[in-house]
Amino acid sequence: MAAGLVISAPASGVGKTTLTLALARAWRNRGLNVQCFKSGPDYIDPAFHAAATGRASVNVDSWAMDRATIAHLVSRGADADVVLAEGSMGLFDGVAARGVSGTGATADIAQMLGWPVLLVIDPSGQAQTAAAIAAGLRDYRPGVRLAGVVLNRIASPRHENLVRHALIEAGINVFGALPRHAEISLPKRHLGLVQAEEQAEIGTLIDEAARFVAEHVDLDAVLRSAAAWSPQPAANGLNVTPPGQRIAIARDAAFSFVYPHMLEAWRAAGAEIQPFSPLADEAPDASADVCWLPGGYPELHAGTIAANARFRSSLRAFAETRPVHGECGGYMVLGEGLTDADGIRHEMTGLLGLETSFAKRRMHLGYRLAALAGPMPGHQVGARLRGHEFHYSTILAQPDTPLAVVHDATGAVIAETGSRRGHATGTFFHLIAEDR
C-alpha cells in the first residue's frame, strides 16, 4: 500500500517543484519506490520527476480529464511506496467554470484521491501572517485536508521561530524550515523551467536538493502524514485514438512539449513512435503514415530550422501524401515564417500560411475546448478536444481554413482557431484529452 501526498502552495514560485524533487530523491535514496504526478497542464515538470525517481511521471487534470481517466493514470503508483502529486499555481487556483471533473485546481486532485496536502510556504517579507495564510488554506474547502507545512527561504533563526510559533498556535504541523540556498535554484526561461534534458547537471542538482531538505525537514514525519492509499482498478483507460499506426514525431530541444500520457496512450493502442530531430536536419521516417510536430522552443532555434533544407523539403514531400500536424511551436514551424525576438524573420516549412512573431511578445495562456470543423490526425469532424495553450507569439496572419471553433474556459470564442490546408493541420493548444 502506498502513501499518498499532494505538494502545493499559496502561489506559484515558492518552491513546490524543488521540494517535490528533493523529497522524491531523498526517499528513493532510502530505498523507497517513489511515483510522481503533476496536477495541471505543465509539460515540463514530469521530466524532472522522472529524473528524481527513475519512474515516468504523467499529468492529471480535473478540467480536461474525467475521474476514470485520472484513476487510470494514478494506478501506476500501485507498486510504489510513496506517491507525490505536485500541484500547479496555488492550491485552489483553477478556472471559473467547471470542466470535466473540476476546475483544474490542485485541490480537486487532493480531494478526489483523498490525499492530504503538504504546503510549501515562503514567508519572505512576513512572519505570523504566514500562519494566517496557511490556516485560511486549511479551512477554505471541506474535504481538502492539510498535512502540514514546510517553510522555504527562511531569513534567520529569529524569523523561523516567529513563523513556526504562529503556525503551531494555529494547530498546523511544521515539518521543517529551509534557509535560502541559491545552489538548488532551478534555471528558468519564458515558458517555465529550463527542461530537464537540457541540464547536464540535473542529477547533481537534485542530489544536493535532497541532501539539503533531508538536513532541514523531518522526512519521517512527512511520510507519516501521508494517506495510506491503494488504487482501485480503473474501469477503462484513456480515450485516445493514435493519429496513425506509425507516428514520426519531432523530438529535440525545439520540439519537446508533449504530454507523457499521450505518448503512452498511443503506444498502448498499438502505435509505433519514430522520433526524429529537425534541429539535426533529419527527415521523418519514410515508413511513417503520419508526422507530428509538438510544441517547444522553435523561436530559440528558428535560424537553424530555416537553414535545415533536408528537414524542410522532406516534410513538404511527406505532406503531399500523408497527414502532418503541429501543436503550438510545431504549428508555427508549419507556417510560412517566424519572426524571432530580435525582429528577424525566418522562413519555415510553408505547409500552412501562418505567420507568427515574437518581436512583440504577448502571453496566451489557458485551457481550450475545440470543436473540430475539419478532421485532424486521430480525430474526426465534430470531435471535442480539450487542451491548454501557453505561448508568447503573436499571429500576424492565419489565412487558411480554420481547423476548429475554439473556446476558452469561460466559453468565449478565441481567435487561435488552428488551420488546415491539404494534409497539414495545426493548433496553438496542446491536446490533453478528447471528451468521451
Sequence and secondary structure as in RCSB ss.txt:
>XXXX:A:sequence
MAAGLVISAPASGVGKTTLTLALARAWRNRGLNVQCFKSGPDYIDPAFHAAATGRASVNVDSWAMDRATIAHLVS
RGADADVVLAEGSMGLFDGVAARGVSGTGATADIAQMLGWPVLLVIDPSGQAQTAAAIAAGLRDYRPGVRLAGVV
LNRIASPRHENLVRHALIEAGINVFGALPRHAEISLPKRHLGLVQAEEQAEIGTLIDEAARFVAEHVDLDAVLRS
AAAWSPQPAANGLNVTPPGQRIAIARDAAFSFVYPHMLEAWRAAGAEIQPFSPLADEAPDASADVCWLPGGYPEL
HAGTIAANARFRSSLRAFAETRPVHGECGGYMVLGEGLTDADGIRHEMTGLLGLETSFAKRRMHLGYRLAALAGP
MPGHQVGARLRGHEFHYSTILAQPDTPLAVVHDATGAVIAETGSRRGHATGTFFHLIAEDR
>XXXX:A:secstr
 EEEEEEE SSTTSSHHHHHHHHHHHHHHTT  EEEEEESS SSHHHHHHHHHSS  EEE TTT  HHHHHHHHG
GGGG SEEEEE  SSTT   SS  SSSSS HHHHHHHHT  EEEEE  TT STHHHHHHHHHHHSSTT  EEEEE
EEEE  HHHHHHHHHHHHHTT  EEEEEE  GGG   EETTEE  GGG TTHHHHHHHHHHHHHHHB HHHHHHH
SEEE     SS      S SEEEEE BTTB B  HHHHHHHHHTT EEEEE GGGT    TT SEEEE BS GGG
SHHHHHH HHHHHHHHHHHTTS EEEETHHHHHHSSEEE TTS EEE   SS  EEESSS   EEEEEEEEESS 
BTTB TT EEEEEEEE  EEEE  SEE EEEEETTS B S   EEETTEEEESSEEEEE  
